[in-house]
């Protein structure tokens, strides 16, 4: 949305003690557009049922089957978006207790499910109409963090639910995923050496124009909630600073940019098999990063153009915001028993993650 707009939102955040979510016409437009997307999507099976049971035409009966298939194709990508493995509360009681404590600290409902995956990331989402609250933990990212930094990341993600971030709601989020699946379904694919028949060219042209229209609608929906997503990230950062301390929240943000170091380490371990502990090797690499590489990562982090993704403000702005609202004493510190329990559980997660991650990398060689 541009550096100028990002800077305006930063100034708004720096000058206020409490980030507000004002009612705007763009937010109303986002809800209206999301409602139209849901209505259009779920009207497909309704029309199919009507044609199947109330039409005497064989053609409409066949079209009903086609519509059912289209609906299934549209919805499957949305249902597959949650990667990773769910963790059971009885197997990881320390991790669930930590999240329960953090949820209480930020005045949010408890998290229902924790999922682990092999991404260098963490996320919060709500799935299904039952609004199951899910925290996703990327084991590679958490292997790089100390305990206060882990708490900062988890507090950040939990804050998205505590403060009703509309971009993480089922209504808006599922509409965006459905639009993405529409786009992938409609977009034509063509091999370079494919010989197009006389009817293929106009059909593919029509598909491309329809895909462009879907992309425009998707873009407008994202743009309508863009300000809201930026404010939500600033507020979540501020909550993370209050719960874990500003230093932990700032250093956790910086370490999010070490993903290239991890993937390079993982590829070398997978290819040359010189280490049996991938995550231990990665932590050692981080402790001995050359000065030139540290300066390069610092330049990347401090660049206004660099952000984790389009919904996040530039990392430099996020750190400025944390420093402006500095908290020296963390609100929450786990007891020694929980610390030991968490250390053992994260060690188990690393062993589980390493096995699948290295196998996946080696499969690409």
C-alpha positions in Angstrom: 0.0 0.0 0.0 3.0 2.2 -0.1 5.7 3.6 2.3 3.8 6.8 2.8 0.7 5.1 4.1 2.8 2.8 6.3 4.5 5.9 7.8 1.2 7.5 8.6 0.1 4.4 10.5 3.4 4.4 12.4 2.9 8.0 13.5 -0.7 7.2 14.5 0.6 4.3 16.6 3.4 6.3 18.2 1.2 9.1 19.3 -1.5 6.9 21.0 -1.4 4.9 24.2 -4.3 2.7 23.1 -4.7 1.5 19.5 -8.3 1.7 18.4 -10.2 -0.1 15.7 -12.5 2.7 14.4 -15.5 2.0 12.2 -14.6 2.9 8.6 -16.4 2.6 5.3 -13.6 0.3 4.1 -14.3 -2.1 6.9 -18.0 -2.1 6.0 -17.1 -2.7 2.4 -14.9 -5.6 3.4 -17.8 -7.3 5.3 -20.2 -6.6 2.4 -17.8 -8.1 -0.2 -17.0 -11.1 2.0 -20.7 -11.7 2.4 -21.2 -11.6 -1.3 -18.3 -14.1 -1.8 -19.8 -16.5 0.8 -23.3 -16.1 -0.8 -22.0 -16.8 -4.3 -20.0 -19.8 -3.1 -22.6 -21.5 -1.1 -25.3 -20.9 -3.7 -23.5 -23.4 -6.0 -24.7 -26.5 -4.1 -28.1 -25.0 -3.6 -28.6 -24.5 -7.3 -27.2 -28.0 -8.0 -29.7 -29.6 -5.6 -32.5 -27.7 -7.2 -31.5 -28.8 -10.7 -30.9 -32.4 -9.6 -34.3 -33.0 -7.9 -36.6 -30.6 -9.7 -35.4 -30.6 -13.2 -36.7 -33.0 -15.8 -33.8 -32.3 -18.2 -30.9 -34.7 -18.4 -28.6 -31.8 -19.2 -29.5 -30.0 -16.0 -29.0 -33.2 -14.0 -25.5 -33.6 -15.5 -24.8 -29.9 -14.8 -25.8 -30.5 -11.1 -23.0 -33.0 -10.8 -20.6 -30.6 -12.4 -21.6 -27.8 -9.9 -21.1 -30.2 -7.0 -17.6 -31.0 -8.3 -16.8 -27.3 -8.7 -17.9 -26.6 -5.2 -15.7 -29.4 -3.8 -12.7 -28.1 -5.8 -13.3 -24.6 -4.5 -13.6 -25.6 -0.8 -10.8 -28.2 -0.6 -8.0 -25.7 -0.8 -9.6 -23.8 2.1 -9.8 -27.0 4.2 -6.2 -27.9 3.4 -4.7 -24.6 4.4 -3.9 -25.7 8.0 -0.7 -27.6 7.8 1.2 -29.4 10.5 0.3 -31.7 13.3 -2.0 -31.0 16.2 -0.5 -31.5 19.6 -2.5 -33.2 22.4 -2.9 -31.5 25.7 -2.1 -34.6 27.7 1.2 -35.1 25.7 2.3 -31.4 25.9 0.8 -30.1 29.2 3.6 -27.6 29.7 3.0 -25.9 26.4 -0.7 -25.8 26.9 -0.3 -24.4 30.4 2.1 -21.7 29.0 -0.5 -20.7 26.5 -3.3 -20.7 29.1 -1.2 -18.4 31.3 -0.5 -16.1 28.4 -4.2 -16.0 27.4 -5.1 -15.1 30.9 -2.4 -12.3 30.9 -3.8 -10.8 27.7 -7.4 -11.4 28.7 -8.2 -13.7 25.9 -10.2 -17.0 25.8 -7.9 -20.1 26.1 -6.5 -21.6 22.9 -8.2 -24.8 21.8 -5.5 -26.4 19.7 -1.8 -26.1 19.2 -0.4 -27.2 15.9 3.3 -27.7 15.0 4.8 -27.5 11.6 8.1 -27.0 9.9 7.8 -23.3 8.9 9.9 -20.5 10.2 6.8 -18.7 11.5 3.9 -18.7 14.0 0.2 -17.9 13.5 -3.2 -17.6 15.1 -6.4 -18.6 13.3 -9.9 -19.8 13.9 -11.1 -22.7 11.9 -14.6 -24.0 11.0 -17.8 -22.4 12.0 -17.3 -23.7 15.6 -14.5 -21.1 15.8 -11.8 -23.4 17.1 -8.9 -21.2 18.2 -5.6 -22.5 16.9 -2.0 -21.4 17.6 0.5 -22.6 15.0 4.1 -23.1 16.1 6.9 -23.3 13.5 9.5 -25.5 15.2 12.4 -24.0 13.2 11.5 -20.5 14.4 11.1 -21.6 18.0 14.4 -23.4 18.0 16.1 -20.0 17.5 14.3 -18.3 20.4 15.0 -18.3 24.1 12.0 -18.7 26.5 11.2 -15.0 26.9 11.3 -14.6 23.1 9.0 -17.7 22.7 6.6 -16.1 25.2 6.7 -12.8 23.2 5.8 -14.6 19.9 3.0 -16.6 21.6 1.6 -13.4 23.3 1.7 -11.6 19.9 -0.4 -14.4 18.3 -2.8 -14.7 21.2 -3.4 -10.9 21.2 -4.8 -11.2 17.7 -7.8 -13.0 19.2 -7.9 -11.0 22.4 -8.5 -7.8 20.5 -10.8 -9.2 17.8 -8.6 -8.6 14.8 -11.2 -8.8 11.9 -8.5 -10.0 9.5 -8.2 -13.3 11.5 -12.0 -13.9 11.8 -13.6 -16.8 10.0 -15.8 -14.6 8.0 -13.1 -12.4 6.4 -10.3 -15.0 6.4 -12.4 -17.8 4.7 -13.7 -15.4 2.1 -10.1 -14.6 1.1 -9.1 -18.3 1.0 -12.2 -19.0 -1.1 -11.3 -16.3 -3.6 -7.8 -17.7 -3.8 -9.2 -21.1 -4.6 -11.5 -19.6 -7.3 -8.5 -17.9 -8.9 -6.5 -21.2 -9.0 -9.4 -23.1 -10.4 -10.2 -20.6 -13.2 -6.7 -19.6 -14.2 -5.7 -21.4 -17.4 -2.6 -23.5 -17.7 -0.8 -24.1 -20.9 2.4 -26.0 -21.7 4.8 -24.2 -24.0 4.8 -26.9 -26.7 1.0 -27.5 -26.5 -0.8 -27.1 -29.8 -4.0 -25.1 -29.2 -7.0 -26.1 -31.1 -9.2 -23.5 -32.8 -11.6 -23.3 -29.8 -8.9 -23.5 -27.1 -7.6 -19.9 -27.6 -10.9 -18.1 -27.0 -11.7 -20.4 -24.1 -8.4 -19.7 -22.4 -8.8 -16.0 -23.1 -12.2 -16.0 -21.3 -10.7 -18.0 -18.4 -7.9 -15.5 -18.1 -10.3 -12.5 -18.0 -12.4 -14.2 -15.4 -9.3 -15.0 -13.3 -8.3 -11.3 -13.6 -11.7 -10.3 -12.3 -11.4 -12.6 -9.4 -8.0 -11.3 -8.6 -9.3 -7.7 -8.6 -12.1 -8.7 -6.1 -9.5 -10.5 -4.0 -7.3 -7.4 -4.1 -10.1 -5.0 -3.1 -11.0 -7.3 -0.1 -7.4 -7.3 1.1 -7.0 -3.5 0.6 -10.2 -2.9 2.5 -8.8 -4.5 5.7 -5.2 -3.4 5.1 -5.3 -0.6 7.7 -6.9 -2.9 10.2 -4.3 -5.6 9.7 -1.5 -3.1 10.2 -3.0 -1.7 13.4 -3.6 -5.3 14.6 0.1 -6.1 14.2 1.2 -3.0 16.1 -1.2 -3.8 19.0 -0.1 -7.4 19.1 3.5 -6.2 19.3 2.7 -3.9 22.1 0.9 -6.7 24.0 4.0 -9.0 23.4 6.2 -6.3 24.9 4.0 -6.0 28.0 3.9 -9.7 28.6 7.5 -10.7 27.8 9.3 -7.3 28.0 10.4 -5.0 25.2 13.8 -6.5 24.8 12.4 -10.0 24.3 9.8 -8.8 21.8 12.3 -6.8 19.8 14.9 -9.6 19.6 12.2 -12.1 18.6 11.2 -9.8 15.7 14.9 -9.6 14.6 15.3 -13.4 14.7 12.3 -13.8 12.4 14.6 -12.6 9.6 17.1 -15.5 10.2 15.0 -17.9 8.1 17.6 -18.0 5.2 20.2 -19.1 7.7 18.1 -22.0 8.9 17.1 -23.3 5.5 20.8 -23.1 4.3 21.8 -25.1 7.4 19.0 -27.6 6.9 19.9 -28.2 3.3 23.6 -28.7 4.2 22.8 -31.1 7.0 20.4 -33.0 4.7 22.9 -33.2 1.9 26.1 -34.0 3.7 24.8 -35.7 6.9 27.6 -34.2 9.0 25.3 -33.4 12.1 22.8 -35.5 13.9 21.1 -32.5 15.6 19.8 -30.1 13.0 18.4 -27.5 15.4 21.5 -27.6 17.6 23.6 -27.0 14.5 21.3 -24.1 13.6 21.7 -22.5 17.0 25.4 -22.9 16.8 25.4 -21.2 13.4 23.4 -18.3 14.8 25.9 -17.8 17.6 28.8 -17.7 15.1 27.2 -15.7 12.3 30.0 -13.8 10.5 30.1 -10.1 11.1 29.4 -9.4 7.4 26.3 -11.6 7.5 25.1 -9.9 10.7 25.4 -6.5 9.1 23.5 -7.8 6.0 20.6 -9.0 8.2 20.7 -5.8 10.1 20.4 -3.8 6.9 17.5 -6.0 5.8 15.8 -5.6 9.1 16.2 -1.8 9.1 15.0 -1.3 5.6 11.6 0.4 5.4 10.8 -1.8 2.4 11.3 -5.0 4.3 8.3 -6.7 6.1 7.4 -10.3 6.9 4.5 -10.2 4.6 2.0 -7.6 3.1 -0.2 -7.7 6.2 2.7 -6.7 8.5 4.3 -3.2 8.9 8.0 -2.9 8.1 10.1 -4.5 10.8 11.9 -1.3 11.5 8.6 0.5 12.2 7.5 -2.4 14.5 10.7 -2.1 16.6 10.4 1.7 16.8 6.9 1.2 18.1 8.1 -1.3 20.8 10.8 1.1 21.9 8.4 4.0 22.1 6.2 2.0 24.5 9.1 0.3 26.4 8.4 -2.2 29.2 11.4 -3.2 31.2 9.7 -5.7 33.6 7.8 -8.5 31.9 4.2 -9.1 33.1 4.6 -12.9 33.0 7.5 -15.1 34.0 7.0 -18.9 34.2 8.1 -20.8 37.3 11.1 -23.1 37.3 9.0 -26.2 37.1 7.2 -25.0 34.0 10.6 -23.9 32.5 12.0 -27.4 32.8 8.8 -28.9 31.4 8.9 -26.6 28.4 12.5 -27.4 27.7 11.8 -31.1 27.6 8.7 -30.7 25.4 10.4 -28.4 22.9 13.3 -30.9 22.7 10.7 -33.6 21.7 9.2 -31.3 19.1 12.6 -30.7 17.6 13.2 -34.4 17.2 9.8 -35.0 15.7 10.2 -32.0 13.3 13.8 -32.9 12.3 12.8 -36.3 11.1 10.1 -35.1 8.7 11.9 -31.9 7.6 15.2 -33.6 6.5 13.2 -36.4 4.7 11.3 -33.7 2.8 14.5 -31.8 1.8 16.3 -35.0 0.7 13.3 -35.9 -1.4 14.0 -32.9 -3.5 17.6 -33.8 -4.4 
